[in-house]
Each structure stands twice: as structure tokens, then as C-alpha cells.
Amino acid sequence: MKTIEHPLAVAYLETVAREAAALGPERRDELLADLTEHLAVAFAEQPARDEAEVKAVLDRLGDPRVIVATAREGETVALPVGKWHSLAPLILLPVAGLLGGFSLVLGGIAMIAGVVLLWAAPQWSRRDKAIGTVAALPVPVALVGMAFTSAATGPLDSGLLALVVPSVLIPAAASVYLFRVGRRMPS
């Protein structure tokens, strides 16, 4: 592959590289190699001596944004998954039941956030996500039960404890399972 030396052509390729940052590394490199080859062939067939001729060659190639948008079609963009995104559902699911013992709203928000983050995380299979979701089901049941129990008997009752314990332990067991499965997955 020839190198392109004209400043306008180099700037064009740099613009394509910036626009293509969201593409996968292999696809981005392939796109840049193809464009570099097209430019090399175009300059070999008709040597561009001044800026107008170089601009004409670049105009024939097209706008870098359009080229990258076309390259993006059909490609799934994998967003990077941080450590927090992987751990958040494992923490939020069991904590939701515990928070529900203090505040029904916080418990509900933690459970919903945990399930959403679980399904958004790519490292678990559908089966694993379904297990995590089913394990989170005791949380809303316990939250509703806690609301009725605390309204009928007061905030501290043995019935309340009987609802909080499964709403913490079952999601905690699922979190341990998901953690172990997630560690076995190839990265």
C-alpha cells in the first residue's frame, strides 16, 4: 500500500479516521486501507499537481461522513462495557430487597435499574439474564407485602422480616451465579 503525502489527502484520511472511531477496529482499518488505495490509484492514473486537482479527486470519493455512515450500515456497534456496568446489576438486585425494607420507592428503583442493567450487559446469555430476572421477582412481591404489613402492623414486625429476607437472599444467590458465569465468559 502506498502512502499518501499531499496535505489535503492526508487531512481527508484523518477526517475519515475520526468519523470512523465508532466502527470496529478491523472495519475502520479496512475502510482506511481501501480509501488510501483508491487515492493512490487515482493519483497514479492522473497525477494531481495542485490543490484543485487533489480536491477534485477527493470530491469524487465523497464526503467522509457519508462514507463512514455507509460503512456503519449493517454493522452492530458494540459499546464498551465498563467494570461498573458489569457489577451494577449484581449489586442492585440483592440491595433492592434490603432497600425495600426502608423505602419502597428506593427498593423499586433499585430493582428496575438492576434488571435493566442486567439485560443491557453483553456478558450474560439470555438464559442467565432470565435467571437473574426471575430471581428479582421476589423483590416487588416483597415490596407490596411490606407496604401492606407495615400499614397494618407498624414498621417493625416479624412478618416484615419474613418478606425482606427472601427478597435479599434469592437475588443475592442469583448475583453469585451471574458473577461466576460472567467470569467464565471469554472477554
C-alpha distance (Angstrom), angle and dihedral (degrees) to the residues before:
residue distance angle dihedral
M1 . . .
K2 3.78 . .
T3 3.76 122.4 .
I4 3.76 119.5 -120.3
E5 3.77 113.4 -132.2
H6 3.81 107.4 175.7
P7 3.84 109.6 106.6
L8 3.82 93.5 -132.3
A9 3.79 92.1 51.3
V10 3.82 91.4 45.7
A11 3.82 90.2 49.9
Y12 3.83 89.4 48.6
L13 3.81 91.7 53.1
E14 3.82 91.1 46.0
T15 3.81 89.3 52.7
V16 3.79 90.3 51.2
A17 3.82 89.9 48.8
R18 3.84 91.3 51.7
E19 3.79 92.4 47.2
A20 3.81 90.7 46.8
A21 3.81 94.4 53.2
A22 3.83 90.7 108.7
L23 3.80 92.5 55.2
G24 3.77 120.4 93.5
P25 3.80 113.2 -89.8
E26 3.82 94.0 -111.9
R27 3.80 93.1 48.9
R28 3.82 92.2 45.2
D29 3.82 92.2 50.2
E30 3.80 91.0 46.7
L31 3.81 91.4 50.4
L32 3.82 93.0 49.0
A33 3.82 91.8 46.2
D34 3.82 90.8 51.0
L35 3.79 92.7 49.1
T36 3.81 92.0 46.2
E37 3.79 89.4 51.0
H38 3.83 91.7 48.5
L39 3.78 89.9 51.1
A40 3.79 92.7 47.1
V41 3.82 91.3 50.4
A42 3.81 92.3 45.5
F43 3.82 92.0 49.9
A44 3.83 90.9 45.7
E45 3.81 92.7 51.6
Q46 3.78 94.3 44.8
P47 3.79 113.8 13.0
A48 3.78 109.6 -137.7
R49 3.76 109.5 -138.2
D50 3.79 103.2 172.4
E51 3.80 137.8 30.3
A52 3.80 94.3 -97.1
E53 3.80 92.2 58.2
V54 3.83 92.0 46.3
K55 3.82 90.4 48.5
A56 3.81 89.7 50.5
V57 3.83 90.6 54.0
L58 3.81 91.4 47.3
D59 3.81 91.6 47.1
R60 3.81 89.5 54.2
L61 3.81 89.4 54.6
G62 3.79 91.5 52.2
D63 3.77 141.0 -132.0
P64 3.84 112.1 -35.5
R65 3.82 91.3 -132.7
V66 3.80 91.6 54.7
I67 3.81 91.6 46.7
V68 3.81 91.8 51.6
A69 3.82 92.9 43.4
T70 3.80 88.7 53.6
A71 3.81 90.1 48.8
R72 3.82 90.1 51.0
E73 3.80 93.1 56.7
G74 3.75 109.6 106.7
E75 3.78 93.9 8.2
T76 3.76 118.2 112.8
V77 3.75 111.2 -137.0
A78 3.78 111.3 -138.1
L79 3.75 111.3 -151.3
P80 3.74 115.5 -144.3
V81 3.78 112.6 -101.8
G82 3.76 115.3 -141.1
K83 3.77 126.2 -151.3
W84 3.83 90.9 -106.5
H85 3.80 91.6 54.6
S86 3.80 89.2 54.4
L87 3.80 95.3 46.4
A88 3.81 99.8 38.9
P89 3.82 97.6 79.5
L90 3.80 90.6 44.6
I91 3.80 89.4 56.0
L92 3.80 100.1 36.0
L93 3.81 98.1 51.2
P94 3.83 97.6 61.0
V95 3.81 93.2 33.3
A96 3.81 90.1 55.7
G97 3.79 91.7 69.5
L98 3.78 91.8 46.6
L99 3.81 92.2 48.4
G100 3.80 88.8 48.2
G101 3.79 88.2 64.2
F102 3.81 88.8 62.4
S103 3.79 104.0 28.2
L104 3.79 125.1 11.0
V105 3.79 91.6 -157.7
L106 3.82 94.2 52.7
G107 3.80 91.0 45.8
G108 3.80 91.2 51.5
I109 3.80 93.3 47.0
A110 3.82 91.8 48.2
M111 3.81 91.5 49.6
I112 3.81 94.0 48.7
A113 3.82 92.1 45.6
G114 3.80 91.1 48.1
V115 3.80 93.6 51.2
V116 3.83 93.0 45.0
L117 3.82 92.0 49.7
L118 3.79 90.2 45.8
W119 3.80 91.8 55.7
A120 3.81 92.0 43.5
A121 3.81 93.6 53.6
P122 3.82 113.3 95.7
Q123 3.81 98.7 -155.2
W124 3.80 96.7 78.1
S125 3.79 128.2 68.0
R126 3.80 122.4 -124.4
R127 3.78 88.9 -102.0
D128 3.81 91.6 54.9
K129 3.80 91.3 46.6
A130 3.80 90.5 49.9
I131 3.83 90.0 51.2
G132 3.81 90.0 51.4
T133 3.79 91.7 47.8
V134 3.80 94.1 48.6
A135 3.80 89.5 47.6
A136 3.80 88.4 54.6
L137 3.83 92.0 56.0
P138 3.81 94.4 87.2
V139 3.81 87.9 63.4
P140 3.84 98.1 68.7
V141 3.81 90.4 38.5
A142 3.80 88.9 52.2
L143 3.83 91.9 44.6
V144 3.80 91.4 55.1
G145 3.81 90.4 43.5
M146 3.81 90.4 49.4
A147 3.78 91.0 51.8
F148 3.81 91.6 53.5
T149 3.81 94.6 40.4
S150 3.80 95.3 48.9
A151 3.82 91.3 45.0
A152 3.80 92.4 51.3
T153 3.80 103.2 37.1
G154 3.79 107.4 15.9
P155 3.79 133.7 -97.3
L156 3.82 99.0 -66.1
D157 3.78 112.5 52.5
S158 3.81 134.7 137.7
G159 3.82 88.5 -122.0
L160 3.79 88.4 59.5
L161 3.80 90.5 53.5
A162 3.80 89.8 49.5
L163 3.81 88.2 57.5
V164 3.81 97.2 43.6
V165 3.82 96.8 50.5
P166 3.86 97.6 59.9
S167 3.81 91.1 39.5
V168 3.82 87.6 59.4
L169 3.80 102.8 33.7
I170 3.81 99.3 47.6
P171 3.84 94.6 50.8
A172 3.83 88.9 41.9
A173 3.80 90.3 55.8
A174 3.82 89.7 48.5
S175 3.82 89.9 49.2
V176 3.80 90.7 53.6
Y177 3.81 89.2 49.2
L178 3.83 92.1 48.5
F179 3.80 91.3 46.7
R180 3.80 91.4 53.0
V181 3.80 93.2 45.4
G182 3.81 91.5 46.1
R183 3.81 91.4 52.8
R184 3.82 91.1 53.6
M185 3.81 93.1 52.5
P186 3.82 115.5 100.4
S187 3.77 111.6 -111.4
